[in-house]
Amino acid sequence: MSLRPFAFFLFAGALSAHAAHYDVLVRGGRVLDGSGTPWFYADVALHGDRMAAFGKLTDATATLVVDARGFYAAPGFIDGHSHAGLALARNGALAAAAPMLTRGSRRSS
């Protein structure tokens, strides 16, 4: 997997976030992006229920600022753990499993 698109998103997000105001700003956490690459330090900004930007958001402000130093942040990972194994084995149950299988993502493939 090429990191070029991800690096561009990180850079573009940091540029667009200059002096922006967000609802929540999680500062200085160790970010796990799900790509298999090692964690990296970054700020994560939320607007409403969406991740709005991440990267070095030095000038950004927020209504709620969370100090994440010493903690991990995994934006986009939403409760990947489930005990629905037996329920998914029943006929027709897989249609209801989409939220669990996509870990809350609204993107379709």
C-alpha positions in Angstrom: 0.0 0.0 0.0 1.4 3.4 -1.0 1.7 6.0 1.7 1.6 8.8 -0.8 -2.2 9.4 -0.6 -2.1 9.2 3.2 0.8 11.7 3.4 -1.0 14.1 1.1 -4.1 13.9 3.3 -2.1 14.5 6.4 -0.3 17.5 4.8 -3.5 19.0 3.3 -5.4 18.5 6.6 -2.7 20.4 8.5 -2.8 23.3 6.0 -6.5 23.6 6.0 -6.6 23.4 9.8 -4.5 26.6 10.3 -6.2 28.6 13.0 -9.4 26.7 12.6 -11.9 26.1 15.5 -13.3 22.7 16.1 -15.7 21.1 18.5 -13.1 18.7 20.0 -9.3 18.7 19.6 -7.4 15.6 20.8 -3.8 16.8 21.2 -0.6 14.9 21.1 -1.8 11.3 21.0 -0.1 8.4 19.4 -2.2 7.9 16.3 -2.8 4.5 14.8 -4.2 4.9 11.3 -5.1 1.3 10.5 -2.7 1.1 7.6 -0.2 -1.2 9.4 2.4 1.6 9.7 3.8 2.4 13.1 2.0 5.0 15.3 2.9 8.6 15.0 2.2 11.7 17.2 -0.6 13.9 15.9 -3.5 16.0 16.9 -7.0 14.9 15.9 -9.8 17.5 15.3 -13.5 16.7 15.3 -16.4 18.7 14.0 -19.7 17.3 15.0 -19.5 13.5 14.6 -16.7 13.6 12.0 -13.0 13.7 12.0 -12.2 17.1 10.4 -8.4 17.1 10.4 -5.4 15.5 11.9 -1.7 16.3 11.9 0.2 19.1 13.6 -2.7 21.4 14.4 -0.7 23.9 16.4 -2.9 27.0 15.8 -6.2 25.1 16.0 -8.7 25.8 18.9 -11.7 23.8 20.1 -14.6 24.0 22.5 -13.1 20.9 24.2 -9.4 20.1 24.2 -8.3 16.7 25.3 -4.7 16.1 26.3 -3.9 12.7 24.8 -0.2 12.6 25.7 0.6 9.0 26.8 -2.5 7.6 25.1 -3.3 6.1 21.7 -5.9 7.5 19.3 -7.3 5.4 16.5 -9.6 7.6 14.5 -12.1 5.7 12.5 -11.9 2.5 14.6 -15.3 2.1 16.3 -15.8 -0.8 18.6 -14.4 -3.6 16.4 -15.1 -6.2 19.1 -18.3 -8.1 19.0 -19.9 -11.3 20.4 -22.2 -11.6 17.4 -20.5 -14.7 16.0 -23.3 -17.2 16.5 -25.9 -14.6 15.4 -24.0 -14.0 12.1 -24.1 -17.8 11.4 -27.9 -17.7 10.9 -29.4 -17.3 7.5 -29.9 -13.6 6.6 -28.0 -12.3 9.6 -25.1 -10.9 7.5 -27.2 -8.0 6.2 -27.5 -6.7 9.7 -23.8 -7.1 10.4 -22.6 -4.4 8.0 -22.0 -1.9 10.9 -19.9 -4.4 12.7 -17.9 -5.5 9.7 -17.1 -1.9 8.7 -16.3 -0.8 12.3 -18.8 2.0 11.9 -17.5 3.4 8.6 -20.2 4.8 6.4 -18.2 4.3 3.2 -19.3 1.5 0.9 -17.0 -0.5 -1.3 
